[in-house]
Amino acid sequence: MVQEAILLVKNVYYPLLATFGVPANVLIIMILCRENCGLSKCISVYMVAMAVADLLVMLFNVILYLIINYQFPYSFLSYTAVCRFILYIAFTNLDMSVWFTASFAFDRFVAICCQKLKVKYCTKKTATVVILTLSVLTFLKGIPALFSYEPEQIINNAQWGCRTKADVFTMPGWAAYSWVQSLSLPSIPFAFMALFNCLTVRRILIANKARKGLQGKNNGSQSDPELKNRRKSIILLFSISGSLIFLWLTAVGSFAATKLSSTVYYQGGYSNPEYIATEAGYLLMYLSSCTNACIYGVTQTKFRDELKNILKYPWTLFLKLVKK
């Protein structure tokens, strides 16, 4: 019964996640590309990049690998060459999603804490260069992973499935590469996000305190648009990076325990706590690729208005056609 319950959760959860995650990220891209949300162009570039990475996670990681490949184990996707490519793209997508969020946190840090650098760095051109550079480095960094898999079985001279080679767990070179990957996702970007967010909030709180002191007692009770904008910046920044870190915690903890105990991913025994913790971590980790749409809808008024307009458009168009 435990085994059936766990498999049932996965079989229901991932299709529901994809059903919400794909259109949600597509809507984010559409709305932000219209540039009617009152956001600066460099912020829009980072937010679009995060949405694209999350959309790729939904398409490759969730739909292709966790749903189709699991439900149809001997389909075209199960050929070893195709399976290797899907695993490579799946890991790269997660890498980009995390690093794009870290780069957004750094951009907000520069915009608020480094006024001299802000003029040159916080531009649409720089944001585009940063996103493209991170994308290229991520794809290059993942190339060795393509050679870490071998066929699970050979049927009629056809290679099926993917499993990690034994050399990956024994050779020093693969061990070093594994630790590099472990640090780059997600240890280093999470540390960067925590550091930059703390410095940004500290600077905003100090600036707000000074601003209130300059306003005096009479103006202190009045609504200050600048303070409201800073407050919204804190909420948006902490919501995006905070939700990502929180939803990854279980997966990170499970992975760290596996590394420190020198074991590999647990494959069997669906009632085993190690397996349950690992799968629960994946469930929450992939949920992080759907949360930004909800965060934007809650924290950004103009984003909500644009979303309402897009959702109303088919109905408005239908009414116009009916009238004609």
Disulfide bonds with the S-S distance in Angstrom:
none
